[in-house]
């Protein structure tokens, strides 16, 4: 018996509807109709797998059952029903969507910090099984005003292999090149749109140049093929990665585009950050103490909220999937 696939689900869904759908819409309808239950998938983001397979199928298979319609964002439909789509239908949809204002949210950027702390600590796509801890850097504690958001990241993180390496190896590393420490820098935004992405990205470039890895993090990212391609180009050119932090399903948060890691730290910038912000200086002091004592003092860093879904529901007013 043939295995029911993502493309089978897409075909069955698109037979039911009267107009092209995004892959997210295809997946949602597939869930509502019980078709998703027929797929034997263990991944945490099956809709991403569906989207990837649809894009590749349309691009690489001349005999595909599907066609791609539009690009802001791309929608899919059945090739055999292509004649049912009016030439201006997708253009009208895209025009209406472009007029939509940025969705108003009832939470602040700082309300997202616990979500990023959870992501860094618990998400295997990011930490690869390592324990990465974070610390919020309060801009209001900086000595200079007006430029702080271009100097200081919103959050920093670190990894020390205290639980992964044997004590003698850690000590020998300390005597040699001391490359076991990894430092991370995060700039957080509620959303990335065509109106703010360049300023947000280069703000992240400006305040993350000192770290091994720097990231721009957002809870909402415009789903537009050209827009996503531009984000990918920026990440490839300047090395700052992009993380989609998903408050509606926190375990579905992903690294959209990975950071380009650096082997060395920018000590001049680190020194300047320490001079200007007491939170950052305290962070480095605490990491140093942890390395020397070979024990992570978790109380000195941002708390990893145990029931992150309850926090999201209570603080951000967003229901979580069961």
Backbone torsions as a table, in degrees:
resi	resn	phi	psi	omega
1	UNK	NA	131.0	-177.4
2	UNK	-67.5	143.6	178.4
3	UNK	-76.9	133.7	178.2
4	UNK	-73.9	123.6	-170.9
5	UNK	-109.1	173.0	175.1
6	UNK	-60.1	-39.8	-179.4
7	UNK	-69.6	-31.7	174.4
8	UNK	-63.9	-42.3	177.8
9	UNK	-61.0	-46.2	-179.5
10	UNK	-60.4	-42.1	-179.7
11	UNK	-62.7	-44.8	-178.6
12	UNK	-66.0	-38.4	179.6
13	UNK	-67.7	-46.4	-175.7
14	UNK	-69.7	-18.0	172.9
15	UNK	-70.2	-26.0	-174.4
16	UNK	-84.7	-24.5	-168.0
17	UNK	-101.4	167.5	-176.1
18	UNK	-106.3	-4.8	-178.4
19	UNK	-146.9	160.3	-179.4
20	UNK	-60.2	150.6	-177.6
21	UNK	-128.9	152.5	168.5
22	UNK	-72.8	162.2	-179.0
23	UNK	-65.5	-29.6	176.5
24	UNK	-65.0	-40.2	178.6
25	UNK	-67.5	-38.9	177.1
26	UNK	-59.2	-46.4	-178.7
27	UNK	-64.7	-42.2	-178.6
28	UNK	-61.8	-44.3	178.3
29	UNK	-66.2	-38.6	177.2
30	UNK	-60.3	-37.8	176.3
31	UNK	-66.3	-46.0	-177.6
32	UNK	-62.8	-31.5	-178.5
33	UNK	-90.5	-0.2	178.9
34	UNK	81.7	5.0	-178.5
35	UNK	-72.3	-31.8	-178.6
36	UNK	-62.9	-27.7	-179.2
37	UNK	-68.0	-19.1	-178.3
38	UNK	-81.8	-12.0	-179.0
39	UNK	-90.8	127.8	179.2
40	UNK	-90.3	78.3	-178.6
41	UNK	-119.1	134.0	179.0
42	UNK	-102.7	-1.8	-178.9
43	UNK	-70.8	154.5	-179.2
44	UNK	-82.0	-16.9	-178.8
45	UNK	-128.5	68.3	-176.6
46	UNK	-61.6	-30.1	179.0
47	UNK	-65.7	-30.3	175.9
48	UNK	-68.5	-38.0	176.9
49	UNK	-64.5	-40.9	177.0
50	UNK	-60.4	-48.2	-179.7
51	UNK	-59.9	-45.3	-179.3
52	UNK	-61.5	-42.5	-178.7
53	UNK	-67.8	-37.6	177.8
54	UNK	-65.0	-44.8	179.6
55	UNK	-59.6	-47.5	-178.2
56	UNK	-66.7	-41.2	-179.5
57	UNK	-59.6	-46.7	-178.5
58	UNK	-69.3	-37.6	-176.2
59	UNK	-73.3	-40.1	-167.7
60	UNK	-106.9	-10.6	-175.3
61	UNK	-116.2	107.2	-179.4
62	UNK	-63.9	-25.1	-178.7
63	UNK	-97.7	19.1	-178.6
64	UNK	-59.6	148.2	175.9
65	UNK	-79.1	-6.6	-172.2
66	UNK	-117.1	159.0	170.0
67	UNK	-129.5	153.1	175.9
68	UNK	-101.7	131.7	-176.3
69	UNK	-122.8	122.6	178.4
70	UNK	74.8	-178.2	-178.2
71	UNK	-152.6	8.1	-177.7
72	UNK	-129.7	67.3	-7.5
73	UNK	-86.7	175.4	178.5
74	UNK	-66.5	143.3	174.9
75	UNK	-122.8	160.5	-177.0
76	UNK	-125.1	149.7	178.9
77	UNK	-150.5	170.1	178.9
78	UNK	-79.8	134.3	-179.6
79	UNK	-60.3	-36.9	-177.6
80	UNK	-67.9	-14.8	-179.8
81	UNK	-112.7	18.0	-176.1
82	UNK	-58.0	-32.7	-178.7
83	UNK	-69.0	-12.0	-179.8
84	UNK	-83.3	-9.4	-177.5
85	UNK	-94.6	111.4	176.7
86	UNK	-58.2	145.5	-175.3
87	UNK	-58.4	-33.3	-176.2
88	UNK	-98.9	6.0	-175.0
89	UNK	-62.8	-51.1	-177.3
90	UNK	-68.2	-37.5	178.2
91	UNK	-59.1	-39.8	178.9
92	UNK	-66.3	-42.6	178.8
93	UNK	-61.5	-46.0	-178.9
94	UNK	-64.4	-37.6	179.5
95	UNK	-64.5	-42.4	179.0
96	UNK	-66.0	-40.7	-179.6
97	UNK	-67.8	-33.3	179.5
98	UNK	-68.1	-21.6	179.9
99	UNK	-83.0	-17.6	-177.1
100	UNK	-63.7	135.4	177.0
101	UNK	-77.1	158.3	176.9
102	UNK	-56.3	132.1	-176.6
103	UNK	-61.5	127.6	179.3
104	UNK	-73.2	132.6	179.2
105	UNK	-116.5	151.5	-178.5
106	UNK	-94.9	14.7	-178.6
107	UNK	-127.1	162.3	-179.2
108	UNK	-100.7	170.1	176.3
109	UNK	-60.7	-38.5	-178.3
110	UNK	-68.3	-25.2	175.2
111	UNK	-65.1	-19.7	-179.8
112	UNK	-83.5	-11.3	-176.5
113	UNK	-58.0	-45.6	178.1
114	UNK	-60.9	-29.8	178.0
115	UNK	-68.0	-40.2	178.6
116	UNK	-69.9	-37.6	176.1
117	UNK	-58.8	-44.8	178.0
118	UNK	-63.4	-44.5	-179.8
119	UNK	-59.6	-48.2	-177.4
120	UNK	-63.4	-35.7	-176.2
121	UNK	-82.6	-36.2	-167.9
122	UNK	-111.6	-18.3	-173.2
123	UNK	-86.7	114.2	-175.2
124	UNK	-67.2	-23.2	178.4
125	UNK	-67.6	-24.4	179.0
126	UNK	-96.4	-50.7	-171.3
127	UNK	-91.5	-9.9	-180.0
128	UNK	49.2	42.6	176.5
129	UNK	84.0	1.2	179.8
130	UNK	-91.9	155.4	176.3
131	UNK	-91.4	103.3	179.3
132	UNK	-104.9	123.5	-179.0
133	UNK	-106.5	153.1	-176.4
134	UNK	-124.8	165.4	177.3
135	UNK	-145.2	128.9	175.3
136	UNK	-75.7	133.4	177.3
137	UNK	-106.0	112.2	-177.2
138	UNK	-80.2	116.8	-178.5
139	UNK	-63.7	-29.9	-177.3
140	UNK	-68.3	-11.6	177.7
141	UNK	-88.5	-3.3	-177.5
142	UNK	-75.9	151.3	-177.9
143	UNK	-73.8	-35.0	-179.6
144	UNK	-96.9	138.0	178.3
145	UNK	-109.0	156.0	176.6
146	UNK	93.6	-29.9	-177.9
147	UNK	-116.7	0.6	-170.9
148	UNK	-59.5	-38.3	-177.0
149	UNK	-68.2	-16.4	176.1
150	UNK	-97.4	-4.4	-179.3
151	UNK	-108.7	-44.8	-174.3
152	UNK	-104.5	135.9	171.4
153	UNK	-72.3	162.5	176.7
154	UNK	-71.2	-38.1	-179.8
155	UNK	-142.1	153.2	173.7
156	UNK	-125.6	161.0	179.0
157	UNK	-145.2	164.9	178.9
158	UNK	-150.4	158.2	173.6
159	UNK	-134.1	130.1	171.0
160	UNK	-126.6	133.3	-174.5
161	UNK	-82.4	44.0	-175.2
162	UNK	-66.5	-32.0	179.5
163	UNK	-93.0	-10.5	-174.2
164	UNK	-103.7	-25.8	-177.9
165	UNK	-109.3	152.4	175.7
166	UNK	-71.8	147.6	-177.0
167	UNK	-53.0	-40.1	-178.5
168	UNK	-66.4	-34.5	179.0
169	UNK	-68.3	-41.0	178.0
170	UNK	-61.1	-43.6	-179.2
171	UNK	-66.5	-40.3	179.1
172	UNK	-65.9	-38.8	176.7
173	UNK	-59.4	-40.4	179.1
174	UNK	-62.1	-34.7	-179.0
175	UNK	-79.4	-17.4	-176.9
176	UNK	-104.1	-106.3	-172.8
177	UNK	-100.5	-6.5	176.2
178	UNK	50.5	48.8	-178.1
179	UNK	-99.4	14.2	-178.5
180	UNK	-76.5	-27.2	-179.3
181	UNK	-74.3	134.9	172.6
182	UNK	-125.5	129.4	179.2
183	UNK	-112.8	139.9	-176.7
184	UNK	-123.1	148.8	178.1
185	UNK	-128.1	137.0	-176.6
186	UNK	-132.0	128.5	170.0
187	UNK	-108.1	126.3	-171.5
188	UNK	-113.4	134.6	174.4
189	UNK	-130.8	150.4	175.1
190	UNK	-68.2	-38.8	-178.0
191	UNK	-148.6	155.6	171.9
192	UNK	-119.6	122.3	179.6
193	UNK	-132.1	177.3	177.5
194	UNK	-64.6	-22.6	-177.5
195	UNK	-79.4	-26.4	-171.3
196	UNK	-126.1	-4.0	-168.1
197	UNK	-66.2	-36.5	-177.2
198	UNK	-68.4	-44.8	177.7
199	UNK	-62.4	-43.6	-179.6
200	UNK	-62.8	-43.3	-176.8
201	UNK	-66.6	-45.4	-176.9
202	UNK	-76.2	-19.4	168.6
203	UNK	-65.4	-42.9	176.8
204	UNK	-64.2	-39.5	176.8
205	UNK	-60.9	-43.9	-176.7
206	UNK	-64.6	-41.8	-173.3
207	UNK	-101.4	9.3	179.7
208	UNK	-121.1	8.4	-174.7
209	UNK	-68.4	-17.8	-175.4
210	UNK	-83.4	-21.8	-167.9
211	UNK	-90.3	167.3	173.4
212	UNK	-66.6	-38.9	179.0
213	UNK	-140.5	135.6	178.2
214	UNK	-123.5	144.5	-176.8
215	UNK	-138.2	143.6	165.6
216	UNK	-99.3	127.3	-173.5
217	UNK	-120.0	135.0	178.6
218	UNK	-143.7	146.7	179.0
219	UNK	-84.5	-27.9	178.6
220	UNK	-129.3	127.6	179.7
221	UNK	-129.2	124.8	-177.8
222	UNK	-54.4	127.2	178.5
223	UNK	-90.6	89.8	-177.2
224	UNK	-144.7	123.9	-173.9
225	UNK	-55.2	-46.9	-179.1
226	UNK	-66.0	-39.2	179.4
227	UNK	-64.5	-46.1	179.7
228	UNK	-65.2	-35.2	177.1
229	UNK	-65.4	-35.9	177.9
230	UNK	-68.7	-39.7	176.1
231	UNK	-62.5	-40.7	178.9
232	UNK	-63.9	-39.3	179.3
233	UNK	-63.9	-42.8	179.0
234	UNK	-63.1	-44.0	-179.7
235	UNK	-62.7	-39.6	179.2
236	UNK	-68.7	-36.8	-175.9
237	UNK	-78.5	-40.5	-171.2
238	UNK	-112.1	-9.1	170.3
239	UNK	86.2	-4.5	176.9
240	UNK	-85.2	121.6	-178.1
241	UNK	-77.0	170.1	-179.7
242	UNK	-129.6	127.7	179.9
243	UNK	-114.1	131.1	171.3
244	UNK	-96.2	109.3	178.2
245	UNK	-91.8	112.0	-170.8
246	UNK	-99.5	100.9	-178.7
247	UNK	-68.2	-21.9	-178.4
248	UNK	-78.2	-20.4	174.7
249	UNK	-157.9	86.6	-167.6
250	UNK	-58.2	-32.7	-179.9
251	UNK	-75.4	-6.3	175.1
252	UNK	-93.2	1.5	176.7
253	UNK	-60.8	141.6	-174.4
254	UNK	-141.2	160.3	167.6
255	UNK	-84.2	109.2	178.1
256	UNK	-67.7	-47.7	179.6
257	UNK	-138.6	123.1	-174.7
258	UNK	-70.5	152.9	175.2
259	UNK	-75.9	153.4	172.4
260	UNK	-90.9	109.6	-174.9
261	UNK	-67.1	149.5	176.6
262	UNK	-112.4	145.9	180.0
263	UNK	-84.9	-22.1	-176.8
264	UNK	-124.9	159.1	178.3
265	UNK	-100.3	152.6	177.3
266	UNK	-90.5	93.1	-172.2
267	UNK	-70.7	-30.1	176.9
268	UNK	-62.7	-44.6	179.1
269	UNK	-68.2	-39.6	178.1
270	UNK	-60.6	-41.2	178.9
271	UNK	-64.3	-40.6	178.7
272	UNK	-64.9	-40.3	178.2
273	UNK	-62.8	-39.7	178.1
274	UNK	-64.7	-39.3	179.7
275	UNK	-65.8	-32.5	-171.3
276	UNK	-98.0	-19.4	-175.3
277	UNK	-139.4	119.3	-177.3
278	UNK	-67.8	-31.2	177.3
279	UNK	-62.7	-43.0	-178.6
280	UNK	-67.5	-42.6	178.6
281	UNK	-61.7	-42.1	178.4
282	UNK	-64.0	-37.5	178.0
283	UNK	-58.8	-48.1	-179.9
284	UNK	-64.9	-38.6	177.5
285	UNK	-60.8	-43.5	-178.7
286	UNK	-67.0	-39.9	177.8
287	UNK	-64.0	-40.5	178.5
288	UNK	-62.4	-44.0	178.9
289	UNK	-62.0	-42.6	-179.7
290	UNK	-63.7	-40.2	179.7
291	UNK	-65.1	-44.0	-177.4
292	UNK	-70.5	-34.2	-179.3
293	UNK	-88.7	-8.3	-178.7
294	UNK	57.7	37.5	178.1
295	UNK	-151.5	132.7	178.3
296	UNK	-81.6	120.5	175.1
297	UNK	-90.4	87.5	-169.3
298	UNK	-62.9	-25.6	-178.3
299	UNK	-66.6	-16.9	-179.1
300	UNK	-83.7	-8.4	-176.2
301	UNK	-118.9	176.3	-178.9
302	UNK	-62.2	138.5	-178.6
303	UNK	-69.5	135.4	171.3
304	UNK	-84.9	104.2	-175.6
305	UNK	-62.1	126.0	-176.2
306	UNK	-67.2	-46.6	179.6
307	UNK	-106.8	78.0	-174.4
308	UNK	-66.4	-29.6	-180.0
309	UNK	-69.2	-37.0	176.3
310	UNK	-65.6	-41.0	177.2
311	UNK	-59.6	-45.7	-179.0
312	UNK	-63.3	-41.5	-179.6
313	UNK	-66.2	-43.4	-175.8
314	UNK	-78.4	-41.1	-173.5
315	UNK	-90.3	-43.4	-176.4
316	UNK	-95.8	-8.8	-180.0
317	UNK	60.3	39.5	178.9
318	UNK	-120.1	121.9	178.5
319	UNK	-69.8	144.3	179.8
320	UNK	-104.7	148.2	176.8
321	UNK	-66.7	150.6	179.6
322	UNK	-79.6	NA	NA
